[in-house]
Amino acid sequence: MDWTTTNLNDLLALTWQELATAGRELNHPFRTPALATASELEPALRTVVLRDADPAARQLACHTDLRS
């Protein structure tokens, strides 16, 4: 993977390609991202397991449980 590109469209395509790969490969570095939300009171951060990524639809399928 070549992350040295300065073209944003290439970077976006590469990111989605890596997310799709991470959904299939257990040891991929993108496999367990952290997702965050924020409310008026406080932010919340949760580690999830990436199960699938659909670049065409720009959708991620993630799994989490109480341990995260």
C-alpha positions in Angstrom: 0.0 0.0 0.0 1.4 3.4 -1.0 0.1 6.1 1.3 2.4 8.8 -0.3 -0.1 9.9 -2.9 -1.2 13.6 -2.8 -4.3 12.9 -4.8 -7.3 12.9 -2.5 -9.4 10.6 -4.8 -6.6 8.1 -4.9 -6.3 8.3 -1.1 -10.0 7.7 -0.7 -10.0 4.7 -3.0 -7.0 3.2 -1.2 -8.6 3.7 2.1 -11.8 1.9 1.0 -9.7 -0.9 -0.6 -7.9 -1.4 2.7 -11.1 -1.4 4.7 -12.5 -4.1 2.4 -9.4 -6.1 2.9 -9.5 -5.7 6.7 -13.0 -7.2 6.8 -11.5 -10.5 5.4 -8.0 -10.6 7.1 -7.9 -11.2 10.8 -4.5 -9.5 11.4 -5.0 -6.4 9.2 -4.2 -3.2 11.1 -7.6 -1.7 10.1 -9.5 -4.7 11.6 -10.2 -3.1 15.0 -10.9 0.6 14.6 -12.3 2.8 17.4 -15.5 4.6 16.6 -16.6 7.7 18.6 -19.8 9.6 19.1 -20.4 12.8 21.1 -23.4 14.1 23.0 -23.9 17.4 24.8 -22.6 15.7 27.9 -19.5 13.7 26.9 -17.8 11.8 24.1 -18.0 8.0 23.9 -15.3 5.8 22.3 -15.8 2.1 21.4 -13.4 -0.4 19.8 -15.2 -2.5 17.2 -14.3 -5.4 14.9 -14.7 -4.6 11.2 -16.6 -7.5 9.6 -17.2 -6.1 6.1 -16.7 -3.0 4.0 -18.6 -2.1 0.8 -16.7 0.5 -1.1 -19.4 1.0 -3.7 -22.1 1.7 -1.0 -19.6 3.3 1.4 -20.9 1.1 4.2 -19.1 -0.6 7.1 -20.4 -3.6 9.0 -18.9 -3.7 12.5 -19.4 -5.9 15.6 -19.0 -5.0 19.2 -20.0 -6.2 22.6 -20.0 -5.1 26.3 -16.3 -5.7 26.7 -15.5 -2.6 24.5 
